[in-house]
Amino acid sequence: MTEKITRINPEQLHETPGYHHITVVEAGRTAYLAGQCPLDPNGDLVGSGSLETQVDQVVANAITALAAVSAQPEHVVRSVIYVRSNERDILGAAWRGLTESALGPAFTTASTLLGVTQLGFAGQLVEVDLTVALPD
C-alpha cells in the first residue's frame, strides 16, 4: 500500500507562507526524528553565531536522517523549527533558509516556528524536529 498524505488549508483559516494547517496521513509507518542540530559528524557545533551556516548543517543532517529511513523531504508530515531568538526578522530568516533549501518540501506540511531562549548546545541557534510518514 502506498502512503497517502493530504495537506489542507481550510478557507476559514488564514493564508500561510507555504505550510498547511492540516496534514492527514492515511495508514503506514511513521518515523519520529530527533531534533536535528547544527552538529558535524564529530558532534561539534558548526557556525557559532551564523544562522545561515547552522541552517545549512541542520538541512544536511535532516536529509541524512531521512535517507536512513528511505524517506525524502516530501514524506515529512509535521515539523517544528526552534530558533534561538525573539526577533521576527531572525525567525523569518530561519524560515526562508529552511524552506528555500533541499529540505524545503518538508515545511509545506503542518509546521510550527518557535522563538526560544536557549537550545541544547552553547552557540546553537536553530534546531528542527520532523515527523515522517514512511514510504512503503
Salt bridges, closest charged atoms under 4 A:
GLU3 OE2 - HIS75 NE2 3.50
